[in-house]
């Protein structure tokens, strides 16, 4: 732990919150990190028991879409940082890369680099990750890594404050990437499976395919299904891969 970086990061969070007349909470910490790192976006995803993932906060609509793209793809730098419990850097490669669906979305939104930072509490227990987005190259120096690690600890604490149900997480990280989605997605997948007489896993794959093909948020696709505005059995999309 770098005490100087931790102190500087906390001080900046407090300053940003005070200037905006807001409490010291997740939104003010995100705003402080974006400003401090000269970022063009930032998203925070939380993972409970390695199964449920939710976008806890995003700096803007583009950041939210990038976080949602990782839900659609079922993988991405956020998952890698969470599993490896370390900072993960990635240059956007629109034609490929380790996470093709996420990379394509990031390229379409003008993102050049992504830095994913695990949110750790206690003795290195991960509760999620934050993704910092830049539209230009952003090589990390030693000081940058220390500052981002400090912000990761701050955001982890504030995330637990905003989402107290995370306090009951299982301390062992999963062997594979988090497979869960927000409750509304599970509900919609169940409804779509029943309507189409298909397994839930296939219904979820169809939902992801529809979201990817139509450049929609997975949450929005789920809500359209539950509201009766979308019937996947009439859809011709195929899962991304």
C-alpha positions in Angstrom: 0.0 0.0 0.0 1.3 3.4 -1.0 0.1 5.7 1.8 1.0 8.9 -0.1 -1.1 7.8 -3.1 -4.0 6.7 -0.9 -4.0 10.0 0.9 -3.8 12.0 -2.3 -6.6 10.0 -3.9 -8.9 10.4 -0.8 -8.2 14.1 -0.7 -9.1 14.5 -4.3 -12.4 12.6 -3.9 -13.3 14.8 -0.9 -12.4 17.9 -2.9 -14.5 16.9 -6.0 -17.5 15.9 -3.8 -17.3 19.2 -1.9 -17.0 21.3 -5.1 -20.1 19.6 -6.4 -22.0 19.8 -3.1 -22.3 16.0 -3.0 -21.5 13.5 -0.4 -18.4 11.4 -0.6 -19.9 8.4 -2.4 -19.4 6.3 -5.5 -20.3 9.0 -8.1 -17.9 11.6 -6.6 -15.1 9.0 -6.4 -15.6 8.1 -10.1 -15.6 11.8 -11.0 -12.4 12.3 -9.1 -10.7 9.3 -10.7 -11.7 10.4 -14.2 -10.4 13.9 -13.5 -7.2 12.8 -11.9 -6.3 10.3 -14.6 -7.4 12.5 -17.5 -9.7 9.7 -18.6 -12.5 9.9 -21.2 -14.8 7.5 -19.2 -15.0 5.1 -16.3 -17.3 2.3 -15.4 -17.7 0.2 -12.2 -18.9 -3.3 -12.3 -19.6 -5.3 -9.1 -19.6 -9.1 -8.7 -21.2 -10.9 -5.8 -20.2 -14.5 -5.1 -18.7 -14.7 -8.6 -22.2 -14.9 -10.1 -24.1 -11.6 -10.1 -22.6 -8.7 -12.0 -24.1 -5.2 -12.1 -23.0 -1.9 -13.4 -22.8 0.1 -10.2 -21.9 3.4 -11.7 -20.7 4.8 -15.0 -19.2 8.3 -15.7 -21.4 8.7 -18.8 -23.6 6.9 -21.4 -20.6 5.7 -23.4 -19.0 4.2 -20.3 -22.2 2.4 -19.4 -22.4 1.0 -22.9 -18.9 -0.3 -22.6 -19.6 -2.0 -19.3 -22.8 -3.5 -20.7 -20.8 -4.8 -23.7 -18.9 -6.9 -21.2 -22.2 -8.3 -19.9 -23.3 -9.1 -23.5 -19.9 -10.7 -24.3 -19.7 -12.5 -21.0 -16.0 -11.5 -20.8 -13.7 -8.5 -21.0 -11.0 -6.6 -19.1 -13.2 -6.2 -16.1 -13.5 -9.9 -15.7 -9.8 -10.4 -16.3 -8.9 -7.8 -13.6 -11.3 -9.4 -11.1 -10.1 -12.9 -11.7 -6.4 -12.0 -11.7 -6.6 -9.4 -9.0 -4.3 -7.1 -10.8 -4.4 -4.2 -13.2 -5.1 -5.2 -16.8 -4.1 -2.9 -19.7 -5.6 -3.4 -23.2 -5.2 -1.6 -26.5 -8.5 -1.7 -28.5 -8.2 -4.0 -31.5 -11.4 -3.7 -33.6 -10.6 -6.7 -35.7 -9.9 -9.1 -32.9 -8.2 -9.3 -29.6 -9.0 -11.5 -26.6 -12.6 -10.1 -26.2 -13.9 -9.5 -29.8 -17.4 -8.3 -28.9 -16.2 -5.8 -26.3 -13.3 -4.7 -28.5 -15.7 -4.0 -31.5 -18.0 -2.0 -29.3 -15.0 0.0 -27.8 -13.7 0.7 -31.2 -17.1 1.9 -32.5 -17.3 4.3 -29.5 -13.9 5.8 -30.2 -12.0 4.1 -27.3 -8.2 3.5 -27.8 -7.1 2.1 -24.4 -8.7 0.4 -21.5 -7.3 -0.1 -18.0 -9.2 -2.4 -15.7 -8.5 -2.2 -11.9 -9.7 -4.8 -9.4 -11.8 -3.5 -6.5 -10.2 -5.2 -3.5 -11.2 -5.1 0.2 -9.7 -6.7 3.3 -6.9 -9.2 2.5 -7.2 -8.8 -1.3 -10.8 -10.0 -1.7 -12.3 -8.8 -5.0 -15.8 -7.4 -5.2 -15.6 -6.1 -8.8 -13.5 -4.0 -11.0 -13.4 -0.5 -12.6 -12.6 0.2 -16.2 -10.9 3.4 -17.2 -11.3 4.4 -20.8 -9.1 6.7 -23.0 -9.6 7.8 -26.6 -5.9 8.2 -27.0 -2.9 6.1 -26.0 -2.4 6.0 -22.2 0.8 4.2 -21.1 0.8 3.6 -17.4 3.8 4.6 -15.3 4.6 3.4 -11.8 2.9 6.4 -10.1 -0.2 5.9 -12.3 -0.5 2.3 -11.2 -0.1 3.2 -7.5 -2.8 6.0 -7.8 -5.2 3.6 -9.6 -4.7 1.0 -7.0 -5.6 3.6 -4.4 -8.7 4.6 -6.3 -9.6 0.9 -6.6 -9.5 0.5 -2.8 -11.6 3.7 -2.4 -14.2 2.6 -4.9 -14.4 -0.8 -3.3 -15.2 0.7 0.1 -17.8 3.1 -1.4 -19.3 0.3 -3.5 -19.9 -1.8 -0.3 -21.5 1.3 1.3 -23.8 1.7 -1.7 -24.5 -2.1 -2.1 -24.4 -3.6 1.4 -25.6 -6.9 0.1 -22.1 -7.5 -1.2 -20.9 -7.8 2.3 -22.1 -11.4 2.3 -19.9 -12.4 -0.7 -17.9 -15.6 -0.8 -14.3 -14.9 -0.4 -13.0 -17.5 -2.9 -12.8 -16.1 -6.4 -14.4 -18.4 -9.1 -12.3 -20.6 -11.3 -13.9 -19.1 -14.4 -15.3 -15.7 -15.4 -18.5 -14.5 -13.7 -21.4 -16.0 -15.5 -24.2 -14.1 -13.8 -26.2 -11.1 -14.9 -28.5 -8.6 -13.1 -31.8 -10.1 -11.9 -33.8 -8.4 -14.7 -31.8 -10.3 -17.3 -32.3 -13.7 -15.5 -36.1 -12.9 -15.3 -36.2 -12.1 -19.0 -34.2 -15.2 -20.0 -36.6 -17.4 -18.0 -39.6 -15.7 -19.7 -38.0 -16.0 -23.2 -37.2 -19.7 -22.5 -40.7 -20.5 -21.6 -42.2 -18.6 -24.6 -39.8 -20.2 -27.0 -39.8 -23.6 -25.4 -36.0 -23.6 -25.3 -33.4 -24.0 -22.5 -32.7 -20.9 -20.5 -29.0 -20.9 -21.7 -30.2 -20.7 -25.3 -32.6 -17.9 -24.5 -29.8 -16.0 -22.8 -27.6 -16.5 -25.9 -30.4 -15.2 -28.1 -30.7 -12.1 -25.9 -27.0 -11.4 -26.1 -27.1 -11.9 -29.8 -30.0 -9.5 -30.2 -28.3 -6.9 -28.0 -25.0 -7.2 -30.0 -26.7 -7.1 -33.4 -28.9 -4.2 -32.6 -26.3 -2.3 -30.5 -28.7 -2.3 -27.5 -28.0 -2.6 -23.8 -28.7 -6.1 -22.5 -30.8 -4.5 -19.7 -33.0 -2.8 -22.3 -33.4 -6.0 -24.2 -34.5 -7.8 -21.0 -37.0 -5.1 -20.2 -38.5 -5.2 -23.7 -39.0 -9.0 -23.3 -40.6 -8.6 -19.9 -42.9 -5.8 -21.3 -43.9 -8.0 -24.2 -42.3 -5.7 -26.8 -39.8 -8.3 -28.0 -40.3 -12.0 -28.8 -37.0 -13.8 -29.3 -38.6 -16.7 -31.0 -39.4 -14.4 -33.9 -35.8 -13.0 -33.9 -33.2 -14.2 -36.4 -30.1 -13.1 -34.6 -27.4 -15.6 -33.7 -25.1 -15.5 -30.7 -21.9 -13.4 -31.2 -18.7 -15.4 -31.4 
